Amino acid sequence: MSSSTFFRWSPINPRLKAGWNRLMSVLSSPPKSAPARIRRDPRWLPLLVSAAMVVLLVVQVATPPAPDPTRPPPAPRAIVPPQPQSPPQSPESAEWSRVLDRPLFSPDRRPTPTVAAATALEGFVVTGIAVSEQAASAVVRPPAGKTIRLRPGQTLDGWTVRRIAPQRVTLDRAGESLDLTLDPKGLRSSGKGKEKSKGNP
């Protein structure tokens, strides 16, 4: 009796197939050590064969199937190389040059140049300053026209006078600050004019 008579294994493990053949050979001719009633009564044979089939079925289900030799192996997965990270973008050359010119933590750091503020009142000259405990005023000569007397809070060409010190006048405009210093040349010229006027009869 062959194993294909009761069950067809597809696919079947070679080791299980060999064990099945040995089991069927034993069942077809019981050994002498088996009880006499089993050897004499052939009705025990189908029961033993059914039990053997159940055992082999459980083993076959629990055993992973053998790989099919006719099936092509799976294609290897393509390995994607990591994309190189782009370097951080450098700041604009103009911004970078300003940072190099004025390092943040350097003791010799220079302040931001106020070229626009200096040129805004170019030509204005402070010719006189009077400071007392009660008031302060400054005399400013524009590039063209008559001299102007300024006090704190007044405006000069869009700039507001914030403070008048003995040697300078501080003006503000839109967050910018500008100092007009007292011109010693103007003092000397005004002094010479006074001496000449005193010498004249």
LOVOFI-378611 format. One record per residue: x, y, z of N, C-alpha, C in turn; residue in three letters. Coordinates in nm, 3 decimals. Example, Ala and Ser with C-alpha at 12.3 -4.5 7.8 and 13.67 -1.06 7.14 Angstrom:
2
1.319; -0.569; 0.780; 1.230; -0.450; 0.780; 1.320; -0.330; 0.780; ala
1.285; -0.225; 0.708; 1.367; -0.106; 0.714; 1.290; 0.003; 0.787; ser
//
This chain:
201
0.085; -0.118; 0.000; 0.000; 0.000; 0.000; 0.089; 0.123; 0.000; met
0.060; 0.214; -0.091; 0.141; 0.336; -0.101; 0.068; 0.451; -0.035; ser
0.148; 0.556; -0.007; 0.090; 0.673; 0.061; -0.007; 0.749; -0.027; ser
0.007; 0.738; -0.159; -0.082; 0.812; -0.248; -0.223; 0.757; -0.246; ser
-0.242; 0.635; -0.187; -0.375; 0.578; -0.184; -0.468; 0.659; -0.094; thr
-0.412; 0.716; 0.017; -0.496; 0.789; 0.112; -0.484; 0.940; 0.099; phe
-0.372; 0.988; 0.064; -0.352; 1.133; 0.064; -0.240; 1.168; -0.033; phe
-0.259; 1.271; -0.109; -0.157; 1.316; -0.203; -0.096; 1.445; -0.149; arg
0.034; 1.445; -0.121; 0.105; 1.560; -0.065; 0.163; 1.644; -0.178; trp
0.132; 1.770; -0.174; 0.184; 1.859; -0.279; 0.207; 1.997; -0.218; ser
0.336; 2.043; -0.200; 0.457; 1.961; -0.211; 0.476; 1.883; -0.082; pro
0.551; 1.775; -0.083; 0.573; 1.691; 0.034; 0.719; 1.696; 0.071; ile
0.744; 1.701; 0.198; 0.880; 1.700; 0.249; 0.940; 1.562; 0.228; asn
1.059; 1.552; 0.174; 1.119; 1.418; 0.151; 1.131; 1.338; 0.279; pro
1.162; 1.404; 0.390; 1.177; 1.330; 0.515; 1.042; 1.278; 0.562; arg
0.937; 1.359; 0.545; 0.803; 1.311; 0.582; 0.759; 1.194; 0.492; leu
0.797; 1.203; 0.366; 0.759; 1.095; 0.274; 0.825; 0.964; 0.313; lys
0.951; 0.972; 0.352; 1.021; 0.849; 0.394; 0.960; 0.793; 0.522; ala
0.925; 0.883; 0.616; 0.861; 0.834; 0.739; 0.726; 0.772; 0.712; gly
0.655; 0.832; 0.617; 0.523; 0.775; 0.581; 0.538; 0.635; 0.522; trp
0.634; 0.616; 0.437; 0.654; 0.484; 0.376; 0.689; 0.381; 0.482; asn
0.774; 0.421; 0.578; 0.809; 0.325; 0.683; 0.688; 0.291; 0.769; arg
0.606; 0.395; 0.798; 0.487; 0.369; 0.879; 0.390; 0.277; 0.808; leu
0.370; 0.297; 0.677; 0.277; 0.212; 0.603; 0.328; 0.069; 0.592; met
0.460; 0.053; 0.583; 0.513; -0.084; 0.578; 0.492; -0.156; 0.710; ser
0.502; -0.078; 0.820; 0.478; -0.141; 0.950; 0.330; -0.176; 0.967; val
0.242; -0.083; 0.922; 0.100; -0.110; 0.936; 0.054; -0.225; 0.848; leu
0.114; -0.238; 0.730; 0.072; -0.347; 0.641; 0.112; -0.484; 0.694; ser
0.220; -0.488; 0.771; 0.263; -0.615; 0.830; 0.301; -0.588; 0.974; ser
0.210; -0.593; 1.069; 0.238; -0.563; 1.208; 0.351; -0.650; 1.259; pro
0.437; -0.595; 1.342; 0.547; -0.675; 1.397; 0.494; -0.780; 1.494; pro
0.582; -0.874; 1.527; 0.545; -0.981; 1.618; 0.519; -0.930; 1.759; lys
0.579; -0.816; 1.793; 0.559; -0.763; 1.928; 0.421; -0.703; 1.947; ser
0.343; -0.677; 1.838; 0.209; -0.621; 1.849; 0.116; -0.721; 1.913; ala
0.008; -0.674; 1.978; -0.088; -0.768; 2.039; -0.142; -0.864; 1.935; pro
-0.176; -0.979; 1.983; -0.221; -1.085; 1.891; -0.352; -1.049; 1.826; ala
-0.441; -0.979; 1.898; -0.570; -0.947; 1.840; -0.557; -0.847; 1.726; arg
-0.455; -0.758; 1.734; -0.435; -0.664; 1.624; -0.383; -0.738; 1.503; ile
-0.294; -0.833; 1.527; -0.240; -0.907; 1.413; -0.345; -0.999; 1.352; arg
-0.437; -1.052; 1.435; -0.536; -1.144; 1.382; -0.654; -1.070; 1.321; arg
-0.691; -0.950; 1.377; -0.810; -0.879; 1.332; -0.769; -0.770; 1.232; asp
-0.801; -0.785; 1.103; -0.762; -0.682; 1.004; -0.844; -0.554; 1.016; pro
-0.948; -0.549; 1.102; -1.028; -0.427; 1.113; -0.952; -0.314; 1.183; arg
-0.848; -0.349; 1.255; -0.767; -0.244; 1.321; -0.682; -0.166; 1.221; trp
-0.662; -0.223; 1.107; -0.570; -0.159; 1.011; -0.622; -0.023; 0.962; leu
-0.748; -0.007; 0.919; -0.795; 0.127; 0.876; -0.789; 0.231; 0.988; pro
-0.816; 0.186; 1.112; -0.810; 0.282; 1.223; -0.668; 0.332; 1.246; leu
-0.574; 0.240; 1.241; -0.434; 0.281; 1.259; -0.387; 0.370; 1.144; leu
-0.432; 0.337; 1.024; -0.393; 0.419; 0.909; -0.451; 0.559; 0.922; val
-0.576; 0.571; 0.967; -0.638; 0.704; 0.983; -0.563; 0.785; 1.089; ser
-0.526; 0.720; 1.200; -0.451; 0.791; 1.304; -0.316; 0.838; 1.252; ala
-0.253; 0.752; 1.172; -0.124; 0.791; 1.115; -0.139; 0.908; 1.019; ala
-0.247; 0.911; 0.942; -0.271; 1.022; 0.849; -0.292; 1.153; 0.924; met
-0.366; 1.146; 1.036; -0.389; 1.269; 1.115; -0.257; 1.322; 1.170; val
-0.173; 1.230; 1.219; -0.043; 1.275; 1.273; 0.041; 1.338; 1.164; val
0.047; 1.275; 1.048; 0.127; 1.329; 0.938; 0.070; 1.461; 0.887; leu
-0.064; 1.473; 0.888; -0.124; 1.599; 0.844; -0.086; 1.715; 0.937; leu
-0.088; 1.687; 1.067; -0.049; 1.791; 1.163; 0.097; 1.829; 1.145; val
0.181; 1.730; 1.123; 0.323; 1.759; 1.103; 0.344; 1.837; 0.974; val
0.270; 1.799; 0.870; 0.285; 1.868; 0.742; 0.242; 2.015; 0.752; gln
0.133; 2.042; 0.827; 0.087; 2.180; 0.842; 0.186; 2.261; 0.924; val
0.242; 2.200; 1.028; 0.335; 2.273; 1.114; 0.471; 2.294; 1.049; ala
0.505; 2.211; 0.951; 0.636; 2.223; 0.886; 0.626; 2.323; 0.772; thr
0.714; 2.422; 0.764; 0.709; 2.517; 0.652; 0.738; 2.446; 0.521; pro
0.670; 2.486; 0.414; 0.691; 2.420; 0.285; 0.833; 2.443; 0.233; pro
0.882; 2.342; 0.166; 1.015; 2.354; 0.105; 1.010; 2.450; -0.013; ala
1.115; 2.523; -0.038; 1.115; 2.615; -0.153; 1.103; 2.542; -0.285; pro
1.028; 2.603; -0.374; 1.007; 2.544; -0.506; 1.131; 2.568; -0.592; asp
1.201; 2.460; -0.635; 1.323; 2.483; -0.716; 1.294; 2.543; -0.852; pro
1.170; 2.527; -0.903; 1.138; 2.582; -1.036; 1.104; 2.730; -1.030; thr
1.080; 2.782; -0.911; 1.043; 2.923; -0.898; 1.168; 3.010; -0.901; arg
1.169; 3.114; -0.982; 1.289; 3.198; -0.988; 1.308; 3.273; -0.857; pro
1.432; 3.295; -0.819; 1.458; 3.369; -0.694; 1.409; 3.513; -0.706; pro
1.371; 3.573; -0.595; 1.325; 3.713; -0.600; 1.436; 3.807; -0.644; pro
1.396; 3.905; -0.720; 1.494; 4.003; -0.769; 1.550; 4.083; -0.652; ala
1.679; 4.109; -0.655; 1.738; 4.188; -0.545; 1.683; 4.330; -0.544; pro
1.663; 4.380; -0.426; 1.611; 4.516; -0.412; 1.719; 4.617; -0.445; arg
1.677; 4.716; -0.519; 1.772; 4.820; -0.557; 1.805; 4.907; -0.437; ala
1.932; 4.927; -0.414; 1.978; 5.010; -0.303; 1.995; 5.152; -0.353; ile
1.914; 5.241; -0.298; 1.920; 5.382; -0.338; 2.024; 5.452; -0.251; val
2.127; 5.506; -0.312; 2.228; 5.576; -0.232; 2.169; 5.701; -0.168; pro
2.213; 5.736; -0.050; 2.160; 5.857; 0.015; 2.196; 5.981; -0.063; pro
2.098; 6.069; -0.072; 2.120; 6.194; -0.144; 2.208; 6.288; -0.062; gln
2.311; 6.342; -0.124; 2.398; 6.435; -0.049; 2.323; 6.562; -0.013; pro
2.341; 6.604; 0.109; 2.275; 6.726; 0.154; 2.347; 6.848; 0.097; gln
2.266; 6.940; 0.051; 2.323; 7.061; -0.006; 2.382; 7.146; 0.105; ser
2.497; 7.206; 0.083; 2.558; 7.291; 0.186; 2.472; 7.412; 0.214; pro
2.479; 7.463; 0.335; 2.400; 7.583; 0.367; 2.439; 7.700; 0.281; pro
2.337; 7.773; 0.241; 2.362; 7.888; 0.156; 2.431; 7.998; 0.234; gln
2.531; 8.052; 0.172; 2.604; 8.160; 0.236; 2.529; 8.291; 0.219; ser
2.543; 8.383; 0.310; 2.474; 8.512; 0.296; 2.528; 8.591; 0.180; pro
2.457; 8.695; 0.148; 2.499; 8.780; 0.038; 2.636; 8.839; 0.067; glu
2.710; 8.862; -0.040; 2.847; 8.911; -0.024; 2.851; 9.045; 0.048; ser
2.753; 9.130; 0.020; 2.752; 9.260; 0.086; 2.727; 9.246; 0.236; ala
2.631; 9.160; 0.273; 2.604; 9.139; 0.415; 2.725; 9.076; 0.483; glu
2.787; 8.980; 0.415; 2.903; 8.912; 0.474; 3.020; 9.008; 0.493; trp
3.040; 9.095; 0.400; 3.150; 9.191; 0.414; 3.125; 9.286; 0.530; ser
2.998; 9.323; 0.553; 2.968; 9.411; 0.667; 2.991; 9.340; 0.799; arg
2.962; 9.210; 0.803; 2.988; 9.135; 0.926; 3.137; 9.127; 0.954; val
3.216; 9.105; 0.849; 3.361; 9.097; 0.868; 3.420; 9.231; 0.907; leu
3.364; 9.338; 0.854; 3.416; 9.470; 0.888; 3.386; 9.507; 1.033; asp
3.272; 9.460; 1.086; 3.234; 9.496; 1.222; 3.197; 9.370; 1.299; arg
3.297; 9.290; 1.346; 3.267; 9.168; 1.422; 3.186; 9.200; 1.547; pro
3.097; 9.108; 1.580; 3.002; 9.133; 1.688; 3.070; 9.140; 1.824; leu
3.165; 9.049; 1.849; 3.228; 9.040; 1.981; 3.368; 9.099; 1.983; phe
3.404; 9.174; 1.885; 3.537; 9.236; 1.883; 3.535; 9.366; 1.963; ser
3.638; 9.390; 2.046; 3.641; 9.518; 2.120; 3.660; 9.638; 2.030; pro
3.713; 9.617; 1.910; 3.735; 9.727; 1.816; 3.620; 9.741; 1.717; asp
3.504; 9.688; 1.753; 3.390; 9.692; 1.661; 3.349; 9.836; 1.635; arg
3.338; 9.869; 1.508; 3.303; 10.004; 1.469; 3.152; 10.016; 1.457; arg
3.095; 10.129; 1.491; 2.950; 10.147; 1.476; 2.911; 10.157; 1.330; pro
2.783; 10.142; 1.307; 2.731; 10.152; 1.171; 2.753; 10.294; 1.119; thr
2.814; 10.307; 1.003; 2.839; 10.442; 0.953; 2.710; 10.515; 0.923; pro
2.706; 10.640; 0.957; 2.588; 10.724; 0.935; 2.617; 10.821; 0.822; thr
2.644; 10.763; 0.706; 2.677; 10.848; 0.591; 2.556; 10.928; 0.548; val
2.439; 10.861; 0.546; 2.318; 10.932; 0.502; 2.283; 11.044; 0.597; ala
2.298; 11.019; 0.729; 2.265; 11.123; 0.825; 2.362; 11.239; 0.817; ala
2.490; 11.209; 0.794; 2.588; 11.316; 0.788; 2.567; 11.403; 0.666; ala
2.532; 11.341; 0.555; 2.511; 11.419; 0.433; 2.377; 11.492; 0.434; thr
2.284; 11.452; 0.524; 2.153; 11.517; 0.525; 2.165; 11.663; 0.567; ala
2.252; 11.693; 0.663; 2.270; 11.831; 0.710; 2.409; 11.883; 0.672; leu
2.456; 11.837; 0.560; 2.589; 11.882; 0.516; 2.582; 12.032; 0.482; glu
2.677; 12.105; 0.532; 2.682; 12.249; 0.510; 2.630; 12.331; 0.625; gly
2.556; 12.269; 0.719; 2.508; 12.341; 0.837; 2.622; 12.350; 0.939; phe
2.645; 12.467; 0.992; 2.756; 12.490; 1.085; 2.701; 12.553; 1.212; val
2.741; 12.498; 1.326; 2.703; 12.555; 1.455; 2.805; 12.664; 1.489; val
2.761; 12.784; 1.490; 2.852; 12.897; 1.516; 2.846; 12.947; 1.659; thr
2.746; 12.906; 1.736; 2.739; 12.950; 1.874; 2.643; 12.867; 1.955; gly
2.675; 12.847; 2.084; 2.591; 12.770; 2.176; 2.585; 12.845; 2.308; ile
2.464; 12.859; 2.361; 2.444; 12.922; 2.491; 2.366; 12.826; 2.579; ala
2.427; 12.787; 2.692; 2.365; 12.690; 2.782; 2.359; 12.750; 2.921; val
2.241; 12.749; 2.982; 2.222; 12.794; 3.119; 2.135; 12.693; 3.192; ser
2.111; 12.718; 3.321; 2.028; 12.627; 3.398; 1.883; 12.631; 3.354; glu
1.838; 12.743; 3.302; 1.698; 12.756; 3.263; 1.674; 12.719; 3.117; gln
1.768; 12.746; 3.028; 1.744; 12.725; 2.885; 1.876; 12.701; 2.814; ala
1.863; 12.655; 2.689; 1.979; 12.632; 2.603; 1.938; 12.663; 2.460; ala
2.030; 12.721; 2.386; 2.003; 12.754; 2.246; 2.131; 12.743; 2.167; ser
2.116; 12.730; 2.035; 2.231; 12.718; 1.946; 2.204; 12.801; 1.822; ala
2.311; 12.856; 1.770; 2.303; 12.935; 1.647; 2.364; 12.851; 1.536; val
2.285; 12.824; 1.433; 2.327; 12.738; 1.322; 2.321; 12.820; 1.195; val
2.428; 12.806; 1.116; 2.433; 12.877; 0.989; 2.412; 12.776; 0.876; arg
2.306; 12.790; 0.797; 2.282; 12.699; 0.685; 2.377; 12.728; 0.570; pro
2.381; 12.641; 0.469; 2.469; 12.666; 0.355; 2.436; 12.797; 0.285; pro
2.311; 12.832; 0.279; 2.272; 12.959; 0.217; 2.160; 13.019; 0.298; ala
2.170; 13.146; 0.326; 2.065; 13.213; 0.402; 2.116; 13.264; 0.534; gly
2.024; 13.310; 0.615; 2.059; 13.370; 0.742; 2.075; 13.263; 0.849; lys
2.144; 13.298; 0.957; 2.162; 13.207; 1.069; 2.029; 13.182; 1.140; thr
2.022; 13.064; 1.205; 1.900; 13.021; 1.271; 1.931; 12.995; 1.418; ile
1.845; 13.040; 1.505; 1.858; 13.011; 1.648; 1.763; 12.896; 1.683; arg
1.820; 12.790; 1.737; 1.742; 12.670; 1.766; 1.739; 12.643; 1.915; leu
1.627; 12.587; 1.961; 1.610; 12.542; 2.098; 1.563; 12.396; 2.097; arg
1.579; 12.324; 2.205; 1.533; 12.184; 2.210; 1.385; 12.173; 2.175; pro
1.355; 12.078; 2.085; 1.218; 12.055; 2.039; 1.190; 12.116; 1.904; gly
1.272; 12.213; 1.859; 1.251; 12.272; 1.727; 1.312; 12.181; 1.620; gln
1.275; 12.206; 1.494; 1.319; 12.123; 1.382; 1.413; 12.203; 1.292; thr
1.500; 12.125; 1.226; 1.595; 12.182; 1.131; 1.603; 12.089; 1.011; leu
1.541; 12.130; 0.901; 1.543; 12.052; 0.778; 1.495; 11.908; 0.801; asp
1.386; 11.893; 0.877; 1.330; 11.761; 0.904; 1.388; 11.692; 1.026; gly
1.490; 11.748; 1.088; 1.553; 11.691; 1.207; 1.505; 11.766; 1.331; trp
1.484; 11.694; 1.441; 1.436; 11.754; 1.566; 1.552; 11.768; 1.664; thr
1.565; 11.886; 1.722; 1.670; 11.912; 1.820; 1.631; 11.845; 1.951; val
1.713; 11.747; 1.994; 1.685; 11.675; 2.118; 1.765; 11.728; 2.236; arg
1.886; 11.773; 2.211; 1.969; 11.817; 2.323; 2.072; 11.916; 2.272; arg
2.098; 12.016; 2.354; 2.202; 12.115; 2.322; 2.303; 12.112; 2.436; ile
2.424; 12.068; 2.404; 2.533; 12.061; 2.501; 2.630; 12.177; 2.475; ala
2.726; 12.199; 2.565; 2.819; 12.311; 2.544; 2.900; 12.301; 2.416; pro
2.920; 12.179; 2.363; 3.004; 12.165; 2.244; 2.931; 12.104; 2.124; gln
2.807; 12.061; 2.139; 2.739; 11.996; 2.027; 2.588; 12.010; 2.040; arg
2.524; 11.987; 1.923; 2.378; 11.986; 1.914; 2.337; 11.848; 1.862; val
2.250; 11.778; 1.936; 2.205; 11.644; 1.898; 2.067; 11.653; 1.836; thr
2.054; 11.594; 1.714; 1.927; 11.595; 1.641; 1.888; 11.452; 1.609; leu
1.755; 11.426; 1.601; 1.700; 11.293; 1.570; 1.603; 11.304; 1.455; asp
1.596; 11.191; 1.377; 1.497; 11.182; 1.270; 1.477; 11.036; 1.234; arg
1.357; 10.986; 1.255; 1.319; 10.850; 1.214; 1.417; 10.746; 1.268; ala
1.451; 10.759; 1.395; 1.540; 10.662; 1.457; 1.687; 10.689; 1.435; gly
1.723; 10.786; 1.355; 1.863; 10.821; 1.332; 1.902; 10.937; 1.424; glu
2.029; 10.941; 1.458; 2.080; 11.046; 1.545; 2.200; 11.112; 1.479; ser
2.213; 11.241; 1.501; 2.320; 11.318; 1.438; 2.366; 11.426; 1.535; leu
2.497; 11.444; 1.542; 2.556; 11.548; 1.626; 2.623; 11.653; 1.538; asp
2.586; 11.777; 1.559; 2.654; 11.891; 1.496; 2.742; 11.956; 1.602; leu
2.871; 11.949; 1.583; 2.964; 12.004; 1.682; 2.988; 12.152; 1.656; thr
3.027; 12.218; 1.761; 3.056; 12.361; 1.754; 3.180; 12.385; 1.669; leu
3.168; 12.474; 1.573; 3.278; 12.501; 1.480; 3.369; 12.608; 1.540; asp
3.494; 12.574; 1.572; 3.582; 12.677; 1.626; 3.616; 12.785; 1.525; pro
3.613; 12.752; 1.396; 3.641; 12.853; 1.295; 3.534; 12.961; 1.297; lys
3.412; 12.922; 1.316; 3.305; 13.020; 1.322; 3.320; 13.112; 1.442; gly
3.370; 13.057; 1.555; 3.390; 13.141; 1.673; 3.501; 13.241; 1.650; leu
3.609; 13.193; 1.587; 3.719; 13.284; 1.562; 3.680; 13.394; 1.465; arg
3.604; 13.356; 1.361; 3.563; 13.458; 1.264; 3.469; 13.559; 1.328; ser
3.379; 13.511; 1.413; 3.288; 13.604; 1.478; 3.364; 13.691; 1.577; ser
3.469; 13.637; 1.642; 3.547; 13.715; 1.735; 3.626; 13.823; 1.667; gly
3.684; 13.792; 1.551; 3.758; 13.892; 1.476; 3.667; 14.005; 1.432; lys
3.548; 13.973; 1.395; 3.454; 14.076; 1.353; 3.421; 14.169; 1.468; gly
3.411; 14.111; 1.590; 3.381; 14.195; 1.705; 3.498; 14.287; 1.737; lys
3.624; 14.235; 1.727; 3.740; 14.319; 1.756; 3.752; 14.433; 1.657; glu
3.726; 14.406; 1.529; 3.731; 14.512; 1.429; 3.625; 14.617; 1.457; lys
3.510; 14.573; 1.497; 3.404; 14.670; 1.524; 3.438; 14.756; 1.645; ser
3.513; 14.697; 1.744; 3.553; 14.775; 1.860; 3.661; 14.876; 1.823; lys
3.749; 14.844; 1.730; 3.857; 14.936; 1.694; 3.810; 15.052; 1.612; gly
3.702; 15.035; 1.542; 3.652; 15.145; 1.459; 3.591; 15.253; 1.547; asn
3.610; 15.377; 1.512; 3.550; 15.485; 1.590; 3.399; 15.486; 1.575; pro
//
